[in-house]
Amino acid sequence: MTREFQVIIERDRDGYFVATVPGLRGCHTQAKSLDQLMRRIREAIALCLEVEGNSLAASEFVGVQRILVES
């Protein structure tokens, strides 16, 4: 069975790429390169699916919005 997940990718202050899967609680990883990050997030997704099984509720990705807040 093939499933599709949205992955949010950011770069932290130390230059690492960080991937998060909003549809899977606690599913995230980091790496120095995007190629390595993609391998690692696929592994993380597979592990999350093993734990969660088919009990995941379907959700629809809407988008990402940037918001400026003065502090």
N, CA, C, O and CB atoms as a CASP TS submission, in Angstrom:
PFRMAT TS
TARGET T0000
AUTHOR 0000-0000-0000
METHOD Language model
MODEL 1
PARENT N/A
ATOM      1  N   MET     1       0.842  -1.176   0.000  1.00  0.00           N
ATOM      2  CA  MET     1       0.000   0.000   0.000  1.00  0.00           C
ATOM      3  C   MET     1       0.890   1.244   0.000  1.00  0.00           C
ATOM      4  O   MET     1       1.811   1.360   0.809  1.00  0.00           O
ATOM      5  CB  MET     1      -0.959  -0.004   1.220  1.00  0.00           C
ATOM      6  N   THR     2       0.611   2.147  -0.895  1.00  0.00           N
ATOM      7  CA  THR     2       1.368   3.394  -0.979  1.00  0.00           C
ATOM      8  C   THR     2       0.566   4.504  -0.323  1.00  0.00           C
ATOM      9  O   THR     2      -0.618   4.691  -0.604  1.00  0.00           O
ATOM     10  CB  THR     2       1.700   3.751  -2.453  1.00  0.00           C
ATOM     11  N   ARG     3       1.240   5.238   0.560  1.00  0.00           N
ATOM     12  CA  ARG     3       0.589   6.367   1.241  1.00  0.00           C
ATOM     13  C   ARG     3       1.422   7.608   0.999  1.00  0.00           C
ATOM     14  O   ARG     3       2.633   7.536   0.789  1.00  0.00           O
ATOM     15  CB  ARG     3       0.420   6.099   2.777  1.00  0.00           C
ATOM     16  N   GLU     4       0.756   8.740   1.033  1.00  0.00           N
ATOM     17  CA  GLU     4       1.431  10.018   0.795  1.00  0.00           C
ATOM     18  C   GLU     4       1.354  10.870   2.052  1.00  0.00           C
ATOM     19  O   GLU     4       0.301  10.969   2.682  1.00  0.00           O
ATOM     20  CB  GLU     4       0.802  10.767  -0.413  1.00  0.00           C
ATOM     21  N   PHE     5       2.480  11.486   2.415  1.00  0.00           N
ATOM     22  CA  PHE     5       2.536  12.352   3.584  1.00  0.00           C
ATOM     23  C   PHE     5       3.200  13.668   3.202  1.00  0.00           C
ATOM     24  O   PHE     5       4.121  13.698   2.386  1.00  0.00           O
ATOM     25  CB  PHE     5       3.299  11.668   4.746  1.00  0.00           C
ATOM     26  N   GLN     6       2.729  14.739   3.792  1.00  0.00           N
ATOM     27  CA  GLN     6       3.345  16.053   3.615  1.00  0.00           C
ATOM     28  C   GLN     6       4.505  16.156   4.596  1.00  0.00           C
ATOM     29  O   GLN     6       4.391  15.726   5.744  1.00  0.00           O
ATOM     30  CB  GLN     6       2.306  17.214   3.836  1.00  0.00           C
ATOM     31  N   VAL     7       5.609  16.720   4.152  1.00  0.00           N
ATOM     32  CA  VAL     7       6.790  16.890   5.000  1.00  0.00           C
ATOM     33  C   VAL     7       7.180  18.366   4.975  1.00  0.00           C
ATOM     34  O   VAL     7       7.339  18.962   3.910  1.00  0.00           O
ATOM     35  CB  VAL     7       7.981  15.979   4.518  1.00  0.00           C
ATOM     36  N   ILE     8       7.331  18.938   6.155  1.00  0.00           N
ATOM     37  CA  ILE     8       7.791  20.320   6.274  1.00  0.00           C
ATOM     38  C   ILE     8       9.283  20.286   6.547  1.00  0.00           C
ATOM     39  O   ILE     8       9.744  19.593   7.454  1.00  0.00           O
ATOM     40  CB  ILE     8       7.024  21.092   7.404  1.00  0.00           C
ATOM     41  N   ILE     9      10.039  21.044   5.753  1.00  0.00           N
ATOM     42  CA  ILE     9      11.496  21.075   5.889  1.00  0.00           C
ATOM     43  C   ILE     9      11.930  22.487   6.247  1.00  0.00           C
ATOM     44  O   ILE     9      11.538  23.463   5.608  1.00  0.00           O
ATOM     45  CB  ILE     9      12.194  20.598   4.581  1.00  0.00           C
ATOM     46  N   GLU    10      12.752  22.565   7.289  1.00  0.00           N
ATOM     47  CA  GLU    10      13.296  23.840   7.745  1.00  0.00           C
ATOM     48  C   GLU    10      14.803  23.673   7.933  1.00  0.00           C
ATOM     49  O   GLU    10      15.313  22.553   7.960  1.00  0.00           O
ATOM     50  CB  GLU    10      12.607  24.314   9.074  1.00  0.00           C
ATOM     51  N   ARG    11      15.501  24.781   8.060  1.00  0.00           N
ATOM     52  CA  ARG    11      16.932  24.737   8.375  1.00  0.00           C
ATOM     53  C   ARG    11      17.128  25.433   9.722  1.00  0.00           C
ATOM     54  O   ARG    11      16.646  26.548   9.923  1.00  0.00           O
ATOM     55  CB  ARG    11      17.802  25.422   7.240  1.00  0.00           C
ATOM     56  N   ASP    12      17.836  24.773  10.642  1.00  0.00           N
ATOM     57  CA  ASP    12      18.030  25.370  11.960  1.00  0.00           C
ATOM     58  C   ASP    12      19.263  26.272  11.983  1.00  0.00           C
ATOM     59  O   ASP    12      19.954  26.416  10.974  1.00  0.00           O
ATOM     60  CB  ASP    12      18.157  24.276  13.024  1.00  0.00           C
ATOM     61  N   ARG    13      19.531  26.869  13.125  1.00  0.00           N
ATOM     62  CA  ARG    13      20.644  27.822  13.259  1.00  0.00           C
ATOM     63  C   ARG    13      22.006  27.201  12.993  1.00  0.00           C
ATOM     64  O   ARG    13      22.933  27.890  12.568  1.00  0.00           O
ATOM     65  CB  ARG    13      20.640  28.421  14.636  1.00  0.00           C
ATOM     66  N   ASP    14      22.128  25.910  13.241  1.00  0.00           N
ATOM     67  CA  ASP    14      23.403  25.222  13.041  1.00  0.00           C
ATOM     68  C   ASP    14      23.579  24.700  11.618  1.00  0.00           C
ATOM     69  O   ASP    14      24.597  24.082  11.307  1.00  0.00           O
ATOM     70  CB  ASP    14      23.522  24.078  14.013  1.00  0.00           C
ATOM     71  N   GLY    15      22.594  24.945  10.753  1.00  0.00           N
ATOM     72  CA  GLY    15      22.692  24.529   9.362  1.00  0.00           C
ATOM     73  C   GLY    15      22.095  23.159   9.075  1.00  0.00           C
ATOM     74  O   GLY    15      22.140  22.699   7.933  1.00  0.00           O
ATOM     75  N   TYR    16      21.538  22.499  10.081  1.00  0.00           N
ATOM     76  CA  TYR    16      20.903  21.197   9.861  1.00  0.00           C
ATOM     77  C   TYR    16      19.530  21.392   9.236  1.00  0.00           C
ATOM     78  O   TYR    16      18.821  22.350   9.544  1.00  0.00           O
ATOM     79  CB  TYR    16      20.786  20.407  11.188  1.00  0.00           C
ATOM     80  N   PHE    17      19.170  20.468   8.354  1.00  0.00           N
ATOM     81  CA  PHE    17      17.819  20.428   7.809  1.00  0.00           C
ATOM     82  C   PHE    17      16.971  19.597   8.765  1.00  0.00           C
ATOM     83  O   PHE    17      17.403  18.544   9.233  1.00  0.00           O
ATOM     84  CB  PHE    17      17.795  19.834   6.349  1.00  0.00           C
ATOM     85  N   VAL    18      15.768  20.075   9.050  1.00  0.00           N
ATOM     86  CA  VAL    18      14.858  19.398   9.972  1.00  0.00           C
ATOM     87  C   VAL    18      13.570  19.101   9.219  1.00  0.00           C
ATOM     88  O   VAL    18      12.966  19.997   8.629  1.00  0.00           O
ATOM     89  CB  VAL    18      14.580  20.265  11.254  1.00  0.00           C
ATOM     90  N   ALA    19      13.154  17.846   9.241  1.00  0.00           N
ATOM     91  CA  ALA    19      11.917  17.430   8.564  1.00  0.00           C
ATOM     92  C   ALA    19      10.889  17.009   9.603  1.00  0.00           C
ATOM     93  O   ALA    19      11.202  16.287  10.549  1.00  0.00           O
ATOM     94  CB  ALA    19      12.188  16.267   7.563  1.00  0.00           C
ATOM     95  N   THR    20       9.655  17.472   9.415  1.00  0.00           N
ATOM     96  CA  THR    20       8.553  17.133  10.302  1.00  0.00           C
ATOM     97  C   THR    20       7.372  16.692   9.451  1.00  0.00           C
ATOM     98  O   THR    20       7.088  17.287   8.411  1.00  0.00           O
ATOM     99  CB  THR    20       8.170  18.336  11.216  1.00  0.00           C
ATOM    100  N   VAL    21       6.684  15.645   9.899  1.00  0.00           N
ATOM    101  CA  VAL    21       5.494  15.156   9.206  1.00  0.00           C
ATOM    102  C   VAL    21       4.284  15.506  10.073  1.00  0.00           C
ATOM    103  O   VAL    21       4.024  14.828  11.067  1.00  0.00           O
ATOM    104  CB  VAL    21       5.577  13.599   8.930  1.00  0.00           C
ATOM    105  N   PRO    22       3.537  16.560   9.708  1.00  0.00           N
ATOM    106  CA  PRO    22       2.408  16.987  10.536  1.00  0.00           C
ATOM    107  C   PRO    22       1.353  15.904  10.734  1.00  0.00           C
ATOM    108  O   PRO    22       0.685  15.886  11.768  1.00  0.00           O
ATOM    109  CB  PRO    22       1.766  18.193   9.924  1.00  0.00           C
ATOM    110  N   GLY    23       1.192  15.017   9.785  1.00  0.00           N
ATOM    111  CA  GLY    23       0.171  13.973   9.867  1.00  0.00           C
ATOM    112  C   GLY    23       0.524  12.818  10.783  1.00  0.00           C
ATOM    113  O   GLY    23      -0.316  11.958  11.048  1.00  0.00           O
ATOM    114  N   LEU    24       1.771  12.784  11.277  1.00  0.00           N
ATOM    115  CA  LEU    24       2.205  11.713  12.170  1.00  0.00           C
ATOM    116  C   LEU    24       2.817  12.326  13.421  1.00  0.00           C
ATOM    117  O   LEU    24       3.923  12.864  13.374  1.00  0.00           O
ATOM    118  CB  LEU    24       3.220  10.772  11.463  1.00  0.00           C
ATOM    119  N   ARG    25       2.124  12.249  14.509  1.00  0.00           N
ATOM    120  CA  ARG    25       2.571  12.858  15.756  1.00  0.00           C
ATOM    121  C   ARG    25       3.970  12.344  16.140  1.00  0.00           C
ATOM    122  O   ARG    25       4.198  11.137  16.215  1.00  0.00           O
ATOM    123  CB  ARG    25       1.560  12.565  16.887  1.00  0.00           C
ATOM    124  N   GLY    26       4.892  13.275  16.379  1.00  0.00           N
ATOM    125  CA  GLY    26       6.239  12.928  16.818  1.00  0.00           C
ATOM    126  C   GLY    26       7.163  12.454  15.717  1.00  0.00           C
ATOM    127  O   GLY    26       8.261  11.973  15.998  1.00  0.00           O
ATOM    128  N   CYS    27       6.741  12.581  14.467  1.00  0.00           N
ATOM    129  CA  CYS    27       7.555  12.099  13.351  1.00  0.00           C
ATOM    130  C   CYS    27       8.413  13.237  12.812  1.00  0.00           C
ATOM    131  O   CYS    27       7.922  14.125  12.115  1.00  0.00           O
ATOM    132  CB  CYS    27       6.662  11.512  12.228  1.00  0.00           C
ATOM    133  N   HIS    28       9.701  13.198  13.145  1.00  0.00           N
ATOM    134  CA  HIS    28      10.628  14.222  12.676  1.00  0.00           C
ATOM    135  C   HIS    28      12.053  13.668  12.715  1.00  0.00           C
ATOM    136  O   HIS    28      12.327  12.673  13.386  1.00  0.00           O
ATOM    137  CB  HIS    28      10.513  15.514  13.537  1.00  0.00           C
ATOM    138  N   THR    29      12.941  14.320  11.994  1.00  0.00           N
ATOM    139  CA  THR    29      14.343  13.938  11.974  1.00  0.00           C
ATOM    140  C   THR    29      15.152  15.123  11.475  1.00  0.00           C
ATOM    141  O   THR    29      14.593  16.145  11.075  1.00  0.00           O
ATOM    142  CB  THR    29      14.577  12.683  11.085  1.00  0.00           C
ATOM    143  N   GLN    30      16.476  14.979  11.500  1.00  0.00           N
ATOM    144  CA  GLN    30      17.345  16.046  11.001  1.00  0.00           C
ATOM    145  C   GLN    30      18.566  15.440  10.321  1.00  0.00           C
ATOM    146  O   GLN    30      18.910  14.281  10.554  1.00  0.00           O
ATOM    147  CB  GLN    30      17.778  16.991  12.151  1.00  0.00           C
ATOM    148  N   ALA    31      19.217  16.241   9.475  1.00  0.00           N
ATOM    149  CA  ALA    31      20.420  15.796   8.765  1.00  0.00           C
ATOM    150  C   ALA    31      21.142  17.018   8.213  1.00  0.00           C
ATOM    151  O   ALA    31      20.570  18.103   8.113  1.00  0.00           O
ATOM    152  CB  ALA    31      20.063  14.795   7.617  1.00  0.00           C
ATOM    153  N   LYS    32      22.399  16.825   7.858  1.00  0.00           N
ATOM    154  CA  LYS    32      23.206  17.910   7.281  1.00  0.00           C
ATOM    155  C   LYS    32      22.886  18.160   5.814  1.00  0.00           C
ATOM    156  O   LYS    32      23.041  19.282   5.332  1.00  0.00           O
ATOM    157  CB  LYS    32      24.681  17.592   7.426  1.00  0.00           C
ATOM    158  N   SER    33      22.438  17.121   5.090  1.00  0.00           N
ATOM    159  CA  SER    33      22.134  17.292   3.669  1.00  0.00           C
ATOM    160  C   SER    33      20.678  16.912   3.391  1.00  0.00           C
ATOM    161  O   SER    33      20.071  16.154   4.147  1.00  0.00           O
ATOM    162  CB  SER    33      23.091  16.438   2.800  1.00  0.00           C
ATOM    163  N   LEU    34      20.129  17.443   2.308  1.00  0.00           N
ATOM    164  CA  LEU    34      18.753  17.118   1.942  1.00  0.00           C
ATOM    165  C   LEU    34      18.604  15.655   1.532  1.00  0.00           C
ATOM    166  O   LEU    34      17.585  15.033   1.830  1.00  0.00           O
ATOM    167  CB  LEU    34      18.287  18.020   0.812  1.00  0.00           C
ATOM    168  N   ASP    35      19.608  15.101   0.851  1.00  0.00           N
ATOM    169  CA  ASP    35      19.546  13.689   0.459  1.00  0.00           C
ATOM    170  C   ASP    35      19.459  12.792   1.698  1.00  0.00           C
ATOM    171  O   ASP    35      18.641  11.874   1.760  1.00  0.00           O
ATOM    172  CB  ASP    35      20.782  13.308  -0.394  1.00  0.00           C
ATOM    173  N   GLN    36      20.301  13.070   2.658  1.00  0.00           N
ATOM    174  CA  GLN    36      20.295  12.284   3.891  1.00  0.00           C
ATOM    175  C   GLN    36      18.986  12.503   4.656  1.00  0.00           C
ATOM    176  O   GLN    36      18.445  11.570   5.250  1.00  0.00           O
ATOM    177  CB  GLN    36      21.508  12.658   4.778  1.00  0.00           C
ATOM    178  N   LEU    37      18.491  13.721   4.638  1.00  0.00           N
ATOM    179  CA  LEU    37      17.237  14.023   5.317  1.00  0.00           C
ATOM    180  C   LEU    37      16.086  13.216   4.717  1.00  0.00           C
ATOM    181  O   LEU    37      15.257  12.685   5.457  1.00  0.00           O
ATOM    182  CB  LEU    37      16.933  15.526   5.234  1.00  0.00           C
ATOM    183  N   MET    38      16.023  13.115   3.393  1.00  0.00           N
ATOM    184  CA  MET    38      14.950  12.366   2.740  1.00  0.00           C
ATOM    185  C   MET    38      15.011  10.886   3.101  1.00  0.00           C
ATOM    186  O   MET    38      13.973  10.261   3.321  1.00  0.00           O
ATOM    187  CB  MET    38      15.029  12.537   1.221  1.00  0.00           C
ATOM    188  N   ARG    39      16.211  10.321   3.166  1.00  0.00           N
ATOM    189  CA  ARG    39      16.343   8.920   3.586  1.00  0.00           C
ATOM    190  C   ARG    39      15.856   8.743   5.015  1.00  0.00           C
ATOM    191  O   ARG    39      15.126   7.801   5.324  1.00  0.00           O
ATOM    192  CB  ARG    39      17.805   8.448   3.462  1.00  0.00           C
ATOM    193  N   ARG    40      16.269   9.657   5.882  1.00  0.00           N
ATOM    194  CA  ARG    40      15.918   9.549   7.292  1.00  0.00           C
ATOM    195  C   ARG    40      14.424   9.757   7.543  1.00  0.00           C
ATOM    196  O   ARG    40      13.845   9.078   8.390  1.00  0.00           O
ATOM    197  CB  ARG    40      16.714  10.552   8.095  1.00  0.00           C
ATOM    198  N   ILE    41      13.790  10.685   6.819  1.00  0.00           N
ATOM    199  CA  ILE    41      12.369  10.918   7.074  1.00  0.00           C
ATOM    200  C   ILE    41      11.541   9.749   6.560  1.00  0.00           C
ATOM    201  O   ILE    41      10.506   9.426   7.144  1.00  0.00           O
ATOM    202  CB  ILE    41      11.905  12.231   6.417  1.00  0.00           C
ATOM    203  N   ARG    42      11.977   9.110   5.481  1.00  0.00           N
ATOM    204  CA  ARG    42      11.268   7.897   5.027  1.00  0.00           C
ATOM    205  C   ARG    42      11.346   6.808   6.096  1.00  0.00           C
ATOM    206  O   ARG    42      10.359   6.122   6.363  1.00  0.00           O
ATOM    207  CB  ARG    42      11.868   7.377   3.688  1.00  0.00           C
ATOM    208  N   GLU    43      12.529   6.652   6.708  1.00  0.00           N
ATOM    209  CA  GLU    43      12.692   5.672   7.785  1.00  0.00           C
ATOM    210  C   GLU    43      11.812   6.042   8.979  1.00  0.00           C
ATOM    211  O   GLU    43      11.176   5.173   9.575  1.00  0.00           O
ATOM    212  CB  GLU    43      14.174   5.581   8.219  1.00  0.00           C
ATOM    213  N   ALA    44      11.775   7.324   9.329  1.00  0.00           N
ATOM    214  CA  ALA    44      10.965   7.777  10.455  1.00  0.00           C
ATOM    215  C   ALA    44       9.483   7.527  10.194  1.00  0.00           C
ATOM    216  O   ALA    44       8.756   7.094  11.088  1.00  0.00           O
ATOM    217  CB  ALA    44      11.212   9.265  10.729  1.00  0.00           C
ATOM    218  N   ILE    45       9.036   7.799   8.976  1.00  0.00           N
ATOM    219  CA  ILE    45       7.632   7.557   8.622  1.00  0.00           C
ATOM    220  C   ILE    45       7.314   6.076   8.743  1.00  0.00           C
ATOM    221  O   ILE    45       6.281   5.705   9.301  1.00  0.00           O
ATOM    222  CB  ILE    45       7.330   8.055   7.190  1.00  0.00           C
ATOM    223  N   ALA    46       8.188   5.232   8.227  1.00  0.00           N
ATOM    224  CA  ALA    46       7.960   3.784   8.303  1.00  0.00           C
ATOM    225  C   ALA    46       7.855   3.321   9.757  1.00  0.00           C
ATOM    226  O   ALA    46       7.000   2.497  10.084  1.00  0.00           O
ATOM    227  CB  ALA    46       9.094   3.023   7.589  1.00  0.00           C
ATOM    228  N   LEU    47       8.712   3.843  10.626  1.00  0.00           N
ATOM    229  CA  LEU    47       8.658   3.474  12.042  1.00  0.00           C
ATOM    230  C   LEU    47       7.376   3.967  12.697  1.00  0.00           C
ATOM    231  O   LEU    47       6.765   3.241  13.481  1.00  0.00           O
ATOM    232  CB  LEU    47       9.868   4.035  12.784  1.00  0.00           C
ATOM    233  N   CYS    48       6.960   5.190  12.388  1.00  0.00           N
ATOM    234  CA  CYS    48       5.716   5.717  12.946  1.00  0.00           C
ATOM    235  C   CYS    48       4.521   4.889  12.490  1.00  0.00           C
ATOM    236  O   CYS    48       3.601   4.641  13.269  1.00  0.00           O
ATOM    237  CB  CYS    48       5.527   7.183  12.543  1.00  0.00           C
ATOM    238  N   LEU    49       4.532   4.467  11.240  1.00  0.00           N
ATOM    239  CA  LEU    49       3.435   3.659  10.729  1.00  0.00           C
ATOM    240  C   LEU    49       3.398   2.289  11.403  1.00  0.00           C
ATOM    241  O   LEU    49       2.320   1.746  11.648  1.00  0.00           O
ATOM    242  CB  LEU    49       3.556   3.500   9.216  1.00  0.00           C
ATOM    243  N   GLU    50       4.558   1.733  11.701  1.00  0.00           N
ATOM    244  CA  GLU    50       4.613   0.461  12.426  1.00  0.00           C
ATOM    245  C   GLU    50       3.935   0.593  13.781  1.00  0.00           C
ATOM    246  O   GLU    50       3.173  -0.281  14.196  1.00  0.00           O
ATOM    247  CB  GLU    50       6.072  -0.004  12.603  1.00  0.00           C
ATOM    248  N   VAL    51       4.220   1.690  14.462  1.00  0.00           N
ATOM    249  CA  VAL    51       3.667   1.917  15.798  1.00  0.00           C
ATOM    250  C   VAL    51       2.177   2.238  15.734  1.00  0.00           C
ATOM    251  O   VAL    51       1.388   1.686  16.501  1.00  0.00           O
ATOM    252  CB  VAL    51       4.417   3.052  16.498  1.00  0.00           C
ATOM    253  N   GLU    52       1.793   3.125  14.827  1.00  0.00           N
ATOM    254  CA  GLU    52       0.408   3.591  14.741  1.00  0.00           C
ATOM    255  C   GLU    52      -0.504   2.627  13.988  1.00  0.00           C
ATOM    256  O   GLU    52      -1.710   2.595  14.229  1.00  0.00           O
ATOM    257  CB  GLU    52       0.368   4.939  14.074  1.00  0.00           C
ATOM    258  N   GLY    53       0.066   1.848  13.084  1.00  0.00           N
ATOM    259  CA  GLY    53      -0.753   0.941  12.287  1.00  0.00           C
ATOM    260  C   GLY    53      -1.733   1.696  11.426  1.00  0.00           C
ATOM    261  O   GLY    53      -1.407   2.757  10.894  1.00  0.00           O
ATOM    262  N   ASN    54      -2.929   1.162  11.282  1.00  0.00           N
ATOM    263  CA  ASN    54      -3.949   1.791  10.448  1.00  0.00           C
ATOM    264  C   ASN    54      -4.884   2.693  11.255  1.00  0.00           C
ATOM    265  O   ASN    54      -5.949   3.075  10.770  1.00  0.00           O
ATOM    266  CB  ASN    54      -4.757   0.725   9.732  1.00  0.00           C
ATOM    267  N   SER    55      -4.492   3.031  12.474  1.00  0.00           N
ATOM    268  CA  SER    55      -5.361   3.850  13.314  1.00  0.00           C
ATOM    269  C   SER    55      -5.222   5.344  13.045  1.00  0.00           C
ATOM    270  O   SER    55      -5.796   6.159  13.766  1.00  0.00           O
ATOM    271  CB  SER    55      -5.070   3.577  14.759  1.00  0.00           C
ATOM    272  N   LEU    56      -4.472   5.704  12.024  1.00  0.00           N
ATOM    273  CA  LEU    56      -4.275   7.115  11.698  1.00  0.00           C
ATOM    274  C   LEU    56      -5.514   7.690  11.029  1.00  0.00           C
ATOM    275  O   LEU    56      -6.069   7.102  10.101  1.00  0.00           O
ATOM    276  CB  LEU    56      -3.052   7.294  10.789  1.00  0.00           C
ATOM    277  N   ALA    57      -5.929   8.831  11.510  1.00  0.00           N
ATOM    278  CA  ALA    57      -7.055   9.525  10.888  1.00  0.00           C
ATOM    279  C   ALA    57      -6.546  10.277   9.662  1.00  0.00           C
ATOM    280  O   ALA    57      -5.484  10.898   9.703  1.00  0.00           O
ATOM    281  CB  ALA    57      -7.746  10.502  11.897  1.00  0.00           C
ATOM    282  N   ALA    58      -7.289  10.218   8.605  1.00  0.00           N
ATOM    283  CA  ALA    58      -6.901  10.923   7.381  1.00  0.00           C
ATOM    284  C   ALA    58      -7.045  12.428   7.588  1.00  0.00           C
ATOM    285  O   ALA    58      -8.016  12.894   8.184  1.00  0.00           O
ATOM    286  CB  ALA    58      -7.763  10.453   6.174  1.00  0.00           C
ATOM    287  N   SER    59      -6.079  13.170   7.095  1.00  0.00           N
ATOM    288  CA  SER    59      -6.161  14.625   7.158  1.00  0.00           C
ATOM    289  C   SER    59      -5.725  15.207   5.824  1.00  0.00           C
ATOM    290  O   SER    59      -5.019  14.558   5.051  1.00  0.00           O
ATOM    291  CB  SER    59      -5.291  15.185   8.313  1.00  0.00           C
ATOM    292  N   GLU    60      -6.144  16.412   5.567  1.00  0.00           N
ATOM    293  CA  GLU    60      -5.822  17.073   4.309  1.00  0.00           C
ATOM    294  C   GLU    60      -4.873  18.230   4.594  1.00  0.00           C
ATOM    295  O   GLU    60      -5.170  19.091   5.422  1.00  0.00           O
ATOM    296  CB  GLU    60      -7.110  17.572   3.588  1.00  0.00           C
ATOM    297  N   PHE    61      -3.739  18.252   3.915  1.00  0.00           N
ATOM    298  CA  PHE    61      -2.783  19.331   4.067  1.00  0.00           C
ATOM    299  C   PHE    61      -3.350  20.573   3.389  1.00  0.00           C
ATOM    300  O   PHE    61      -3.759  20.529   2.229  1.00  0.00           O
ATOM    301  CB  PHE    61      -1.398  18.945   3.472  1.00  0.00           C
ATOM    302  N   VAL    62      -3.368  21.673   4.124  1.00  0.00           N
ATOM    303  CA  VAL    62      -3.913  22.923   3.595  1.00  0.00           C
ATOM    304  C   VAL    62      -2.796  23.845   3.148  1.00  0.00           C
ATOM    305  O   VAL    62      -2.881  24.440   2.074  1.00  0.00           O
ATOM    306  CB  VAL    62      -4.786  23.620   4.642  1.00  0.00           C
ATOM    307  N   GLY    63      -1.751  23.977   3.949  1.00  0.00           N
ATOM    308  CA  GLY    63      -0.657  24.836   3.559  1.00  0.00           C
ATOM    309  C   GLY    63       0.144  25.319   4.752  1.00  0.00           C
ATOM    310  O   GLY    63      -0.129  24.965   5.898  1.00  0.00           O
ATOM    311  N   VAL    64       1.127  26.129   4.454  1.00  0.00           N
ATOM    312  CA  VAL    64       1.970  26.732   5.473  1.00  0.00           C
ATOM    313  C   VAL    64       1.857  28.232   5.325  1.00  0.00           C
ATOM    314  O   VAL    64       1.914  28.759   4.214  1.00  0.00           O
ATOM    315  CB  VAL    64       3.453  26.259   5.355  1.00  0.00           C
ATOM    316  N   GLN    65       1.699  28.910   6.424  1.00  0.00           N
ATOM    317  CA  GLN    65       1.567  30.358   6.390  1.00  0.00           C
ATOM    318  C   GLN    65       2.652  30.975   7.256  1.00  0.00           C
ATOM    319  O   GLN    65       2.889  30.515   8.373  1.00  0.00           O
ATOM    320  CB  GLN    65       0.162  30.802   6.866  1.00  0.00           C
ATOM    321  N   ARG    66       3.303  31.994   6.763  1.00  0.00           N
ATOM    322  CA  ARG    66       4.308  32.733   7.534  1.00  0.00           C
ATOM    323  C   ARG    66       3.613  33.912   8.193  1.00  0.00           C
ATOM    324  O   ARG    66       2.913  34.674   7.527  1.00  0.00           O
ATOM    325  CB  ARG    66       5.502  33.213   6.626  1.00  0.00           C
ATOM    326  N   ILE    67       3.802  34.067   9.498  1.00  0.00           N
ATOM    327  CA  ILE    67       3.174  35.139  10.255  1.00  0.00           C
ATOM    328  C   ILE    67       4.247  35.915  10.992  1.00  0.00           C
ATOM    329  O   ILE    67       5.083  35.321  11.674  1.00  0.00           O
ATOM    330  CB  ILE    67       2.119  34.585  11.239  1.00  0.00           C
ATOM    331  N   LEU    68       4.235  37.229  10.867  1.00  0.00           N
ATOM    332  CA  LEU    68       5.179  38.083  11.581  1.00  0.00           C
ATOM    333  C   LEU    68       4.565  38.567  12.873  1.00  0.00           C
ATOM    334  O   LEU    68       3.428  39.039  12.890  1.00  0.00           O
ATOM    335  CB  LEU    68       5.607  39.272  10.717  1.00  0.00           C
ATOM    336  N   VAL    69       5.319  38.452  13.964  1.00  0.00           N
ATOM    337  CA  VAL    69       4.866  38.894  15.275  1.00  0.00           C
ATOM    338  C   VAL    69       5.966  39.730  15.891  1.00  0.00           C
ATOM    339  O   VAL    69       7.111  39.287  15.985  1.00  0.00           O
ATOM    340  CB  VAL    69       4.494  37.689  16.191  1.00  0.00           C
ATOM    341  N   GLU    70       5.634  40.911  16.301  1.00  0.00           N
ATOM    342  CA  GLU    70       6.639  41.768  16.950  1.00  0.00           C
ATOM    343  C   GLU    70       6.781  41.354  18.399  1.00  0.00           C
ATOM    344  O   GLU    70       5.798  41.068  19.082  1.00  0.00           O
ATOM    345  CB  GLU    70       6.252  43.274  16.848  1.00  0.00           C
ATOM    346  N   SER    71       8.024  41.327  18.855  1.00  0.00           N
ATOM    347  CA  SER    71       8.240  40.984  20.255  1.00  0.00           C
ATOM    348  C   SER    71       9.115  42.015  20.934  1.00  0.00           C
ATOM    349  O   SER    71       9.406  41.891  22.124  1.00  0.00           O
ATOM    350  CB  SER    71       8.867  39.604  20.379  1.00  0.00           C
TER
END
